[in-house]
Amino acid sequence: MTVTTTAPPATPPSAAKTDPLVAALLSGALLAAIVGAAANTYLARRRNREDERARVRSICAEALEAVAAYKEFPYAIRRRRADQPGSERNRLADEMRHVQTRLTYYSTWMKGESPALATAYDTLLSNLRRVAGRACHDAWLATPTSADKQMNFQPGVIDLTELRQYEDAYVAAVKQHLNRILKVKAHT
C-alpha cells in the first residue's frame, strides 16, 4: 500500500498576511522618517534665513561704518600736524581714498541687494559728501593744530547734524529689508 501525501500549496510572499506588529512598526518608522525629514528641512531653511539676514545686517553695518569714517575727516584734517604739512596732506589723502573706495563698494553692493537700500544709501552718500565734504574743505583752509588745547573745537565749528536724518532713513531701509528677507524666505 502506498500512501501519498500532498503538501499544502505554497503561499506566495505577496499573498502572505502581514503581522499587525510588523505593519505598526513599519508605519511608525515611516512616520518618524517623514517627521524627521520635515523637521530637518524646516530647521535648515530657518538657519539659511538667519544666516542670510546676519550676512546682510553685517554688510549694512559696515556700510554705515564707512560713512562714520568719512565723517571723521573734518576733525582729522583740522588736527593734522602743523610741522609736517606735506606728509600729513599725503597721509590724509590716502586715508580718504581708502574710505571713498569703501563707500563706492557698499553703494554698488546695495544696488545688487535692493533698490530701496541703494536709494537710501546713495541719498546718505550724496548728503555726506555735501555736508562733510564742505566741512573737510573748511578744515583744509583752517590753521593746523599746534597745541593740545586746540584739539577741542567750539560747537558749530564742525556741524554734521544734518546728516542724522539721512542716516536714520538708511537704518529704516535696512530694517525693512531685513524683515522682507525673513518674510520672503519663510514662504519659500
C-alpha positions in Angstrom: 0.0 0.0 0.0 1.3 3.3 -0.9 0.5 6.4 0.9 0.7 9.6 -0.9 0.8 12.8 1.0 0.3 16.1 -0.6 1.8 19.3 0.8 -0.3 22.3 1.1 0.2 24.7 -1.8 2.9 27.3 -1.1 1.6 30.8 -0.4 3.3 33.4 -2.5 5.1 36.1 -0.3 2.8 38.8 -1.6 -0.3 36.9 -0.5 1.1 36.3 3.0 -0.8 38.0 5.7 1.3 40.8 7.3 1.7 40.6 11.0 0.0 43.6 12.6 3.0 44.2 14.8 5.3 44.4 11.8 2.9 46.7 10.0 2.7 49.0 13.0 6.5 49.1 13.3 6.9 49.8 9.6 4.3 52.6 9.6 5.8 54.1 12.8 9.3 54.1 11.3 7.9 55.7 8.1 6.1 58.3 10.1 9.2 59.0 12.2 11.3 59.4 9.0 8.8 61.8 7.5 8.6 63.9 10.7 12.3 63.9 11.0 12.8 65.0 7.4 10.2 67.7 7.7 11.8 69.0 10.9 15.3 68.9 9.4 14.1 70.8 6.3 12.4 73.4 8.4 15.5 73.9 10.6 17.8 74.1 7.6 15.6 76.7 5.9 15.3 78.7 9.2 19.1 78.5 9.6 19.5 79.7 6.0 17.2 82.7 6.6 19.1 83.6 9.8 22.5 83.3 8.0 21.3 85.4 5.1 19.9 88.1 7.5 23.1 88.1 9.5 25.2 88.5 6.4 23.1 91.4 5.1 23.0 93.0 8.6 26.8 92.8 8.8 27.4 94.4 5.4 24.8 97.1 6.0 26.5 97.9 9.3 29.9 98.0 7.6 28.5 100.4 5.1 27.4 102.7 7.9 30.8 102.4 9.5 32.4 103.7 6.2 30.1 106.7 6.5 31.2 107.3 10.0 34.9 107.1 8.9 34.2 109.8 6.3 32.5 112.0 8.9 35.8 111.9 10.9 37.8 113.6 8.2 36.9 117.2 9.1 38.2 116.5 12.6 41.3 114.7 11.4 42.1 117.5 8.9 41.8 120.2 11.5 44.0 118.2 13.8 46.7 117.5 11.3 50.3 118.1 12.3 51.5 121.6 11.6 55.2 120.6 11.5 54.8 118.2 8.6 52.3 119.6 6.1 53.3 117.6 3.1 53.3 114.2 4.8 50.0 115.0 6.6 48.4 116.0 3.3 49.5 112.7 1.7 48.5 110.6 4.7 45.0 112.2 4.9 44.6 111.9 1.1 45.5 108.2 1.2 43.1 107.6 4.1 40.3 109.5 2.3 40.9 107.5 -0.9 40.6 104.2 1.1 37.3 105.4 2.7 36.0 106.6 -0.7 36.7 103.1 -2.1 34.8 101.5 0.7 31.8 103.9 0.1 31.8 103.0 -3.6 31.9 99.3 -2.8 29.0 99.5 -0.4 27.0 101.7 -2.8 27.5 99.1 -5.6 26.6 96.2 -3.2 23.4 98.0 -2.2 22.4 98.3 -5.8 22.7 94.5 -6.2 20.9 93.8 -3.0 17.8 96.0 -3.1 16.7 99.1 -4.9 15.3 100.6 -1.7 18.6 100.1 0.2 20.5 101.5 -2.8 18.3 104.7 -2.8 18.6 105.2 0.9 22.4 104.7 0.9 23.0 106.8 -2.1 20.9 109.6 -0.6 23.0 109.3 2.5 26.3 109.4 0.5 25.3 112.4 -1.6 24.5 114.4 1.5 27.5 113.1 3.3 29.8 114.3 0.6 27.9 117.7 0.5 27.9 118.3 4.3 31.1 116.5 5.5 32.8 117.4 2.2 32.2 121.1 2.9 33.5 120.6 6.4 36.6 119.0 5.0 37.1 121.9 2.6 36.8 124.3 5.5 39.1 122.3 7.6 41.9 122.4 5.0 41.5 126.2 5.0 41.9 126.3 8.8 45.3 126.5 10.5 46.5 123.1 11.6 46.6 122.4 15.3 49.9 123.0 17.1 48.9 122.7 20.7 46.8 120.3 22.8 44.3 123.0 23.7 43.4 123.3 20.0 42.2 119.6 19.9 38.8 120.6 21.1 36.6 122.6 18.9 33.9 125.1 19.8 30.3 123.9 19.0 29.4 124.7 15.4 32.9 124.7 14.0 32.2 121.3 12.6 28.4 120.6 12.3 27.4 117.3 10.8 24.0 117.1 12.5 22.1 117.5 9.2 23.3 114.0 8.2 21.4 112.3 11.1 18.1 112.3 9.1 19.7 110.5 6.2 21.4 108.0 8.5 18.1 107.3 10.2 16.4 106.8 6.8 19.1 104.4 5.8 18.8 102.4 9.0 15.0 102.3 8.5 15.5 100.9 4.9 17.9 98.3 6.3 15.3 97.2 8.9 12.6 96.9 6.2 14.9 94.9 4.0 15.9 92.5 6.8 12.2 92.0 7.6 11.4 91.3 4.0 14.2 88.7 3.9 12.5 86.8 6.7 9.1 87.0 5.2 10.1 86.1 1.6 12.4 83.3 2.7 9.7 82.0 5.1 7.3 81.4 2.2 9.8 79.6 0.0 
